[in-house]
Amino acid sequence: MLGQPDHRSRNHMKPQTVPSISSYFIEEIAVGVDHTLGLTSSGNIWAWGNNADGQLGLGHTNSPVREPQTVPGIDGKDIRQVRLYMSV
């Protein structure tokens, strides 16, 4: 399961705490087929999951991104909502 350290990622089929962002207040979550965005109360976005096409906005295409990473370049932008769009 992405977002979990390897030792915690097996045999969990229900929601789990994501340790690396547990100290942040996550106001909103956007979940795709295999990637996730979390918006904190301070307006930062954390992203993890499949990033083969750069869909996490992290500036690279390393995939998978197992641990949440902050999306660069949006500090101080007063982000209030996250959404995932799927192209057909």
Secondary structure per residue as TSV (DSSP state, phi and psi in degrees):
chain	resnum	aa	ss	phi	psi
A	1	M	-	360.0	128.2
A	2	L	T	-72.4	150.5
A	3	G	T	90.9	-3.5
A	4	Q	S	-119.6	141.3
A	5	P	-	-57.9	151.9
A	6	D	G	-50.9	-40.3
A	7	H	G	-69.6	-15.7
A	8	R	G	-107.1	1.5
A	9	S	-	-91.4	1.1
A	10	R	S	-105.0	143.0
A	11	N	S	62.8	33.7
A	12	H	-	-118.1	114.0
A	13	M	-	-114.6	22.9
A	14	K	S	-137.9	165.0
A	15	P	-	-54.2	141.8
A	16	Q	-	-132.5	153.1
A	17	T	-	-67.7	138.3
A	18	V	-	-96.8	102.9
A	19	P	G	-54.8	-40.4
A	20	S	G	-69.0	-16.2
A	21	I	G	-121.7	14.2
A	22	S	T	-67.4	-17.8
A	23	S	T	-87.4	-2.4
A	24	Y	S	-101.4	149.5
A	25	F	-	-87.7	109.3
A	26	I	E	-88.9	114.1
A	27	E	E	-84.1	-30.4
A	28	E	E	-150.6	145.0
A	29	I	E	-126.0	137.8
A	30	A	E	-122.3	125.2
A	31	V	E	-119.7	126.7
A	32	G	-	-102.6	-169.6
A	33	V	S	-59.6	-43.9
A	34	D	S	-146.1	33.8
A	35	H	E	-153.2	159.4
A	36	T	E	-138.7	144.3
A	37	L	E	-122.7	138.8
A	38	G	E	-126.6	130.0
A	39	L	E	-103.0	123.5
A	40	T	E	-85.7	165.3
A	41	S	T	-64.7	-19.9
A	42	S	T	-90.2	2.0
A	43	G	S	90.9	9.2
A	44	N	-	-87.7	148.8
A	45	I	E	-112.7	129.2
A	46	W	E	-106.7	138.3
A	47	A	E	-133.4	144.1
A	48	W	E	-159.0	159.5
A	49	G	E	122.1	-154.6
A	50	N	-	-66.7	132.4
A	51	N	-	-137.2	25.0
A	52	A	T	-58.2	-30.1
A	53	D	T	-109.5	14.8
A	54	G	S	76.1	17.5
A	55	Q	T	-66.7	-12.4
A	56	L	T	-85.0	-11.2
A	57	G	-	75.0	24.4
A	58	L	S	-90.4	-4.9
A	59	G	S	86.9	11.8
A	60	H	S	-150.1	172.1
A	61	T	-	-120.0	27.8
A	62	N	-	-65.9	130.9
A	63	S	S	-142.6	141.2
A	64	P	-	-83.1	158.0
A	65	V	E	-95.7	103.5
A	66	R	E	-76.8	-38.4
A	67	E	E	-106.3	139.2
A	68	P	E	-55.9	139.0
A	69	Q	E	-128.4	145.6
A	70	T	E	-73.9	141.4
A	71	V	-	-77.9	120.9
A	72	P	T	-74.7	156.9
A	73	G	T	84.1	6.3
A	74	I	-	-118.9	6.0
A	75	D	T	-58.2	134.8
A	76	G	T	75.2	11.2
A	77	K	S	-91.3	0.9
A	78	D	-	56.5	49.9
A	79	I	-	-68.2	132.8
A	80	R	-	-121.1	-10.7
A	81	Q	-	-155.2	144.6
A	82	V	-	-122.7	141.3
A	83	R	-	-142.6	152.0
A	84	L	-	-109.8	135.9
A	85	Y	-	-114.8	136.2
A	86	M	-	-112.1	131.1
A	87	S	-	-92.8	147.8
A	88	V	-	-107.4	360.0
